[in-house]
Amino acid sequence: MEGGDESDAADSQAIIGGVDAKSDALGAIGSLGVAVEAASEETGALDVQYRPFCSGALIGKSTVLTAKHCVDAARKMAAGGRVYFGVGFDGTHPDRTVDIVELGRAPGHEGGSVGFGRDVGVVHLDEEITDIEPAAMADLSDADIDTRFAAIGYGVQDNKKTFGTRKAGSVTLRAREGKVFELIFGSFEAFKQWATTRDRSELLAHLSAETEEEGNEGEAACDIDCLLRKYDEAILLAGYEALVGAGEGDAQPCHGDSGGPLVRIEGGRLRVYGVASGVISTNQLACDYGAVYATLGPEVLAFAKKASTWSDPCGDTKIDGVCEGRTAKRCTALDEGPRRVTKTDCSLLDQACGQDGTGAVACVDPGN
């Protein structure tokens, strides 16, 4: 299964075959994106562009539930722009954005259909969102198999890779355990036919990577042993993953829907049962045959509930910081590791506390 390399915003995961999801009842579902300065196509002037790469759901005033691989993508993208949670229907023109300042990954990092173990994570926000009710969370059970849920996200919506607006579609819960490709294709022969005839697809290249690394020359080719290994090793994490979609009338999650929630509204409250994790494609559709969702088994649910009560360890201290006498006090940025307050005693350098050219707190020579 492809978990989605969310480093390319244009290839982020949306719902294929779904409908626009503009209801205020879905306000807790937003986009994860990166804001970058880029030249306007019309004027050439520098402008801020909002580029969604994943989806997520607000589960606390300053906590968003998403996929673990989206958390990892956010960490990488923080080096090239401001990463944020976007509120609103259009992820490329969000109603508002709140900076992501801290990241968390659910316990369990081994196995799983996309190689991230329990593919659930959270991002924490610089400011509390108080005008949107956070979503509730719940685990699935075998009683939910063959029932339908709503899949929601901002990802790819067609073969032209249109993306960026919030779409919703119904999907059927098919399985909570078993071999992923066996569940999808029914047999190894059917899997082999798909893996070797889908127009020299990206997936075949992905399947072939291990063979190439072992020293084979020429065109990469995943032989029968390689395919058998892939067929046998892609296994749903029992209690922590589920296969959805590909049923009659079902929509199709895709790249960029990653981290988007599997939901229902029950008793007037939006309730999340999992997050989009992995998909495959065919030579006919950008994403096909349903999707794997990372679900909220006991340990992940406990992690997410604890994360939903997160309190900013920096309090009112900002990244630019303040001077307290000759001490420069500031909060660390996302790319500086765990969020925390640092205090630099400028007197140790025979300097004073002041500001640098950007307005950030710094140790400066006296009189400057």
Secondary structure as UniProt FT lines:
FT   TURN            6..7
FT   HELIX           9..11
FT   STRAND          19..20
FT   HELIX           24..26
FT   TURN            27..28
FT   STRAND          29..39
FT   TURN            41..43
FT   STRAND          46..60
FT   TURN            61..62
FT   STRAND          63..66
FT   HELIX           68..77
FT   TURN            78..80
FT   STRAND          82..87
FT   TURN            91..92
FT   STRAND          96..105
FT   TURN            113..114
FT   STRAND          121..125
FT   STRAND          136..137
FT   HELIX           142..144
FT   TURN            145..146
FT   STRAND          148..153
FT   TURN            159..160
FT   STRAND          167..175
FT   STRAND          178..179
FT   HELIX           180..185
FT   HELIX           188..197
FT   HELIX           202..213
FT   TURN            214..215
FT   HELIX           224..233
FT   STRAND          235..236
FT   TURN            238..240
FT   STRAND          241..244
FT   TURN            248..249
FT   TURN            255..256
FT   TURN            258..259
FT   STRAND          261..266
FT   TURN            267..268
FT   STRAND          269..280
FT   STRAND          288..295
FT   HELIX           298..307
FT   TURN            308..309
FT   TURN            313..316
FT   STRAND          322..324
FT   TURN            325..326
FT   STRAND          327..331
FT   HELIX           334..336
FT   STRAND          341..345
FT   HELIX           346..349
FT   STRAND          352..355
FT   TURN            357..358
FT   STRAND          361..364
FT   TURN            366..367
//
